Amino acid sequence: LAVSDFALQNKRVFIGGEPLSDALVWEKGNRYTFRLRPSTYMQASMLVEDAAKLPAKRWVTVAPNYEYGQSAVKWFKQLLQAKRPDVEFVGEQWPALGRIDAGATVQALAQPQPDAVFNVTFGADLTNFVRQGNTRGLFEKRSVVSMLTGEPEYLDPLGDETPEGWIVTGYPRDSLDTPEHRSFARSYREKFAEAPKCGSVVGFALVNAIVAGLLKAGSTDSEALVGGFRGAGFDTPFGHAMFRPQDHQATLGAYVGRLALRDGRGTMADWRYVDGAAALPGDDEVRALRTAPT
């Protein structure tokens, strides 16, 4: 968000690849800022489609205590309750990023006896949370819906501790067999001698997106670039995407599936691709959210 404000003040185009904050393109969006990855709203919307089908009525949430975590929980609650008015949220935990007291967090989440858990932790916090949750039985006979957990960056460290059955967003690298992904993954392995991660996909797509915007603009002038990136289409390992003119959010999607264990490693099973355009609000809602002109 600070870089976005710098871009506005200095009239320089900023193409954000990895940030997930909704404010980047809505409440604090501006004409010079564009974003590639599916936002917290988009990923919450994708997960709610499956979460609403669960019999669970009593939910608890756990998320890192900063804008990303707060936004993810806000949208998940709002979107789920819109589909399931019978759902109630009976507990929440907000550990500091990178400093989760996983044992205490798990104990606090279990205390109200929920039917399901919505998790937004990632990285080392996720590993600690899963380990303590497995040890203390938090996930037994409970549904878990989890943002980002199916991405190899966060799934690989879990190894054989991967909890099966969680509904997650992510990247089913090992079983994704589309022509565009096969070509990307093969080239990536040849160049770097390792399998790609979700960040690898985003980086590759980001370069393609920048090239597309430059070519459409036909200039490096800032105002020309704004026009060039609006509506610019580009290819990614997940398929074609574009930057929406109304809010500068890309339509790159994500995969939704369930965690499974195979050969002692975590993976995504029963997955499907959700086009980012299908997970975004309509123009009227965007106009209400986005106060700055595009």
Salt bridges, closest charged atoms under 4 A:
GLU18 OE1 - ARG37 NH1 2.97
GLU49 OE2 - LYS83 NZ 3.29
ASP50 OD2 - ARG272 NH1 3.18
ASP86 OD1 - ARG84 NE 2.74
GLU88 OE2 - ARG58 NH1 3.53
GLU92 OE1 - LYS77 NZ 3.12
GLU151 OE2 - ARG37 NH2 2.51
ASP156 OD2 - ARG173 NH2 3.53
GLU161 OE1 - ARG131 NH2 2.78
ASP174 OD1 - ARG173 NE 3.44
ASP174 OD2 - ARG265 NH2 3.52
ASP177 OD1 - ARG182 NH1 3.23
GLU223 OE1 - ARG31 NH2 2.73
ASP235 OD1 - HIS240 ND1 3.01
ASP247 OD2 - ARG244 NH2 2.69
ASP284 OD1 - ARG287 NH2 2.43
